[in-house]
Every structure is written in C-alpha cells, then in structure tokens.
Amino acid sequence: MDLALVALFGIVGALVGGLLNQVIDRAPRRVPIWRPAPHCDYCGMAISRRDLVPVVSYLALRGRCRICGGAIPRRVLCVEVITALLFAALAWHHGVSLDLLADSIYAAFLIAIAVIDLEHRLILNRIVYPGIYAALALAALRVPLGQPRPLHYMFWQQAGHSAGMSPASAGLSSQLAGGMVALGIFLVLYLVSRGSLGDGDVRLALLCGLIVGYPGTLLVVVSSILLAGLVSALLLITRRATRKTPIPFGPFLVVAVGAVEIAGEAWLRLLI
C-alpha cells in the first residue's frame, strides 16, 4: 500500500467534493454550474479563494460566511469529507489502475445523484446521462487495454456464454447486459408502481447496471429494494414518516452499487 498515493487521492477527493457541492447546489435550479463564481446565498458576495479550501475552510469559518455570518449547510462539509475518504479508500484498494479511475468517476456521479435526490427528490438527466456515457466509455476502454474486472466477466466465463471471447470482451458484454437488465426490471417496476417510483430511478438503474455488470446488477436490484424496505419500516416505526411520505429511492440504489462494487466478487463466487 502506497500511503502517499492514498493521501494524495484523499486530497483529490476533497477537491472533487467541493466541485460536487457546486453541482448539487446549482443543477436542480437549472442554472449554469460553473459560472458565476461561488457566492454566499445570504449576502450574494463572491466567496474568496481562501474560503474555498475543502473541509479546512468550513472548519475554520465554523460553518459561517466570513462576510455576513450566514450558515453554510452541513451537507457541504459532509460531501467533501465523504468524497475524500472514499477516494482515499479506492486508492488503497486499487492502487494506480484503470479500476481506480473508473470507480472514482462513478463515485463522483453517484454522490451527486444521491444527495440531489435526498434534498430535492430529483434525479436529473443532466447528471445521469453524462454518467451513462462515462460508464459506456470506460467499459469500452477495458477491451483494448485488456483490463476487465472479475466482477464483470467471471459469470460469463464460468457459464460458458463467452466461447472464444476474451475476458475483456466478456466483461464488456457483462456490463452492457447489466445495464439492459437493470433498465428492464426498473421499467416494469415504474409501470406497476403507479407513481411511487420515478422515471429518473429507471435511468439511474441503467447507470448502476452498467457499472456492476451482470449478474451483479441482480444483487443491486435485490439489495436496494431490501434496504429501502428496511429503512421505510424503521421510519414508520419511529414515526418519522407516514405511508404517504415520499422516500427517494436513488440513494438506496447508490448504496447498493457501492456494496456490490466492494463485495460483489465474493458474493458471486458463493452463488455461481
């Protein structure tokens, strides 16, 4: 394990978290994401560069605007810390590799999608579609580089579906199949749910399926539904929600994808 790489990627994650906060703030309002420069929502003054250092600036300012004292949402700190820790963990797990690049890109998209869904009950096309394009590009890139993940090609190789197919090509087939299976399952759920599941969840399912491949996508579908049911039951029992309270499903899909990315290979070896 290269501790310098882990530390460096943790810093990169914090910087990415700062950018994700800007996306989370602006994308739901349908305004340009990168311009104008960040400013305080209370006084409207531009935020100086010294106050844009991820994590450090929030702690130094105690979560307040330097000029007017308006509160900065705690979510800003949470996103920066979570992204930093996640990027550091990915660097520790993968080292310098295509897997590190791919999982870091996936993580950035999924964090933004999950937080926006939690705050606004929205899964935005302007984030999901670029995520889908990135997943397709990364999946295709694995073929010429010959760097598939066992999570993607293991089932195809063992089941004999890839006769004469290289592991990289089998991995690409797995990812495409995973996206199509997830899309089909959630499209059916959307049609029978009578509005309790949004069409944005269907597109997010496609992205998740492309990330984990087939049959990993089946693990994502089952675990996300079980997790959503468990959390919903706990909210009802504690009276923090009623049967009519809308509960966003996107975060459950994101957590399920993370779990399958981490432990999916071990789970699949037990099942196939």
Secondary structure, DSSP 8 states (H G I E B T S, - for coil): --HHHHHHHHHHHHHHHHHHHHHHHHGGGTS-SS-S--B-TTT--B--GGG-STTHHHHHHTTB-TTT--B--HHHHHHHHHHHHHHHHHHHHH-SSHHHHHHHHHHHHHHHHHHHHHHHS---HHHHHHHHHHHHHHHHHHHHHT---HHHHHHHHHHTTTTT--HHHHHHHHHHHHHHHHHHHHHHHHHHTTTSS-HHHHHHHHHHHHHH-TTHHHHHHHHHHHHHHHHHHHHHHTTS--TTS---SHHHHHHHHHHHHHHHHHHHHHH-
